[in-house]
Amino acid sequence: MDGLTSMRLHMIFSMMRDANIISMTGESVEMSDKEVILTQDGLKRLEEELENLKSVRRREVAERIKTAIGYGDISENSEYEDAKNEQAFIEGRIITLEKMLRNARIINNDEIDTDTVSIGSTVTVKDLEYGDTMEYAIVGTAESDPLQNKISNESPVGKAILGKKKGATVDVNVPAGVIQYKIIDIKK
């Protein structure tokens, strides 16, 4: 087996390994054993990504591979290697998404409580030291996106406010110390 084939196999195995979830203790847990909590929006986003990978990206990469093969000797063909590596990434992501969707527990809007913070809630909190107000959507780890203010129920802030009521003051343990937040509002 040549070095490039070995590298590609390593990438594929790495992606297949990454299709598993690493537990908080660092142990590998098969996604088939792990429930994936998603909101309706998170479900839609993952389904759209999977559909795009299967119907668009696979075809695009197959065309790139076909074109690269047309250049001749594939042993020193960087276009071919790049396309095959991208193909491996896409196939790994498809495996991951299919496992996530197979194990998904969807939080319906009628399950979202506005009396207490729960997954699916949008929560407004106030930093009691600086007076800053922030709004976070509480989601499962699979759809967290801090840049969009979607934080995981397993994040420090998510853990601290989950199950709390409007008006509650919570301590959030972060690497820099403890931050105190007051829950100002909870909505769907």
N, C-alpha and C positions, 0 to 999 in steps of 0.2 A: 504494500500500500504506500503510495507516495505521500509526501508531506502535506500537500493541499487536500487530498482526500481525507487524510487523518484529521486535519484541522476542521474540515466541514463536518465530519462525524462527531468530533468533539463539540462543535457548535450545536448540532442537532441534539445530542445527549444533554447538553447544558440547558437548552430550551425545554426539553422534556422534563428535566429535573425542576426547572423553574415553573413548570405547570403545576407544581405542588406548592402548598403554602408552608412557610416556615412558622412554627408556632412561636408564641412569646418566649418560650423557654429555649428556643433555638433548635428544637427537634423538628424534623421533617414530618409533616402530616399530609397524607394523601388528600387531595381536594375531594375525592369521592367520599371521604369521611368528614369533611368540613362543610358546614352550612355557609353559604354566601348570602349575606343580607343585602338586598337591593331595594331602592325606592322604585316607583314606576318610571321616573326619569332615568335612573341608572340602568334599569332593564332595557329601556328603549335604546339608550346610547350603546350598550354592549351588543344588542341585536343588530343595530345598524353597522357597527364596526365589523362584526362577524360577516354580515352580508357583503360588505364592501371588500373584505379580504377574500372571500370565496368567489365573488362574481367579477370583481374588477382587478384587484391586485394580483391574483393568481395568473390571470390571463396576461396582464402586462409583463410580469416576470417571465412567463413562458415565452413570450415574444422576444424579450431581451436575450434569453438563453438561445433561442433559435437563431437570432441575428448574430450572436457571438460565435456560435458554432460555425456559421458561414464564413467567419474570418479565418478558419483553418485550424491549425494545431491548437488544441485546447490546453495543452500542458503548460503553456506560457501565455495564456490569454486572460488578461486581467478583467476584461468585460465579462467573460464567461464566469470567472471565479466570483466577481462581485454579484452577478445575477444569481448564481447558485447559493451564495451566502444569504442574499435577500430572500430567496425562496425558502431556505431553511428557517429564517426568522419568521416569515409569514406562516409557514406550517406549524411552527411552535406556538405562535400566538393564537392560531385557530384552535389548536388542542386546548390551550389554556382557557379561551373563551367558551368553548363547548363544555368543558368541565365546570366552569363557573355557572353557566346557565343551567346546566343539568342539576346543580346543587343549590340553586337560588331559592331563597325564601323572599317573596315579594311583600313589601310593606305597602298595603293599600291605604289610600287617603283616609278612609273611615277608621283605620287603626291608629291614626296619629292623634295623640292626646294633646289638647291645648292647655290642660291644667298642670301637667308635669312634662318635663323634657323627655322626649323619646326619639328613637330613630325615625327620621322623616320630619321632625320638628324644625322650624326656623326660629332661632333663639337670639334675642338681643341681650347683650351683656354690657355692663359698664365696669371698666377698670377703676377700682376704688382709689388707687394711688394717683393716677394721672387724669382721671375723669373721661378718658376716651370711651366711646361707645362703638361696639362692633356687633355685626350680625353674622351668625353662622347657621348653616344648614347641617344638621346632624345626620350622617349617613353611615353605612357599613364601610369597612375598610376597602372593599373592592371599588368603590366609586368616590373615595375621598379625593379632593383636589383643593389643597389649601389656597391656591391662587384664585380659585372661584369661591372661596369661603365655605367650601364643603369639607367639614372635618369629620374624621372617623369617630365612632363611638368608643374606640379603643385609644384615641389620642389623649394626652393629659387633660385638655379642656373638655373633651367629650366625656371622659370618665368622671370628671369632677361635677359636671352639670346634669348628667343623665339621671333621671328620676327625681330631680329637684323641681320645686314649684316657683312660680313668679314671686319675686321679692326675696328669694333665698340668697344668702351670701355663701360663696364657696371659695375654698382655697385650691388653687391649681399649682401642683408641684411641677416645676420646670427646672432644667439644668442650672439656670441662673438664680434659683431660689423659689419663693412662693409668691404667686400673684393672687390677689383677691378680686373676685368678680361678683357683681350683684346681677341677678337675672331680672331684666327689665320687662321682657315680653316673650311670650311663647305663642307661635302660630303654626298653621299647617303650611 
